[in-house]
Amino acid sequence: MTSTGHPLTEHDDQPRARLLELVRAIEPWDDLERTHLKTATQWIAGGAPVYRVRKPDVPAMHLVSYFVVFDDTSGQLLLVAHRKAGLWLPAGGHVEPEEDPWAAVVRECREELGIQATASRIAGELPFFLTVTETRGQGVHTDVTLWYLLDADADTITSYDQDEFDAIRWLTAEQVLEESDELLDPHMHRFTRKLQHARAGRHCG
């Protein structure tokens, strides 16, 4: 494993190797995701700290797990009105030090939506998409975000963390793509197109 001035220790080598494995398994959707995957790979392999240790921005670049809850029957996905970001986003949160990103999904799903995380058949317990994004508002920093896909019936989600979110919405992929970029995570349209493509390929197969 390469280094750029941050020597790895045996203690952190295993979770870092797991992160590299997850990132390298993601099939890029477009040139931007290909660039983000390269950035994330170099960041992880270089030995820089990858987990947030102090809110909101220490270190200035750190790991996040999103989970997009998808009702395959209705073709709807869940977005939340995130209070701090002021945007409609997938649910999710920061990965704790040495926590597996899928474990973060399971934890955050229970905390934020009160349901058990069920991996989608499209990607399983692996990330489906990756983005590198500078946040807005106070404590500006860079999130390296692994996007997971979960299966759930829309009617099973009856509550949400009102400290984190103002509201939740179920939208079809087409409705997401009709929403303004200004109201959503900046990569939400790209994720949605990748999801549409994956579903179409699954049904054709």
Salt bridges, closest charged atoms under 4 A:
ASP12 OD2 - ARG16 NH2 3.51
GLU21 OE1 - ARG18 NH1 3.59
ASP30 OD1 - ARG190 NH2 2.76
ASP31 OD1 - ARG34 NH1 2.70
GLU33 OE1 - LYS194 NZ 3.10
ASP72 OD2 - ARG121 NH2 3.49
ASP72 OD1 - ARG199 NH2 2.93
ASP72 OD2 - ARG202 NH2 2.73
GLU98 OE2 - HIS11 NE2 2.57
GLU99 OE2 - ARG107 NE 2.91
ASP100 OD1 - ARG18 NE 3.42
GLU108 OE2 - ARG107 NH1 3.04
GLU111 OE1 - ARG107 NH1 3.84
ASP143 OD1 - HIS62 NE2 3.58
ASP143 OD1 - HIS141 NE2 3.16
GLU164 OE1 - HIS82 NE2 3.43
ASP166 OD1 - ARG83 NH1 2.62
GLU179 OE2 - ARG169 NH2 3.12
ASP181 OD1 - HIS189 ND1 2.91
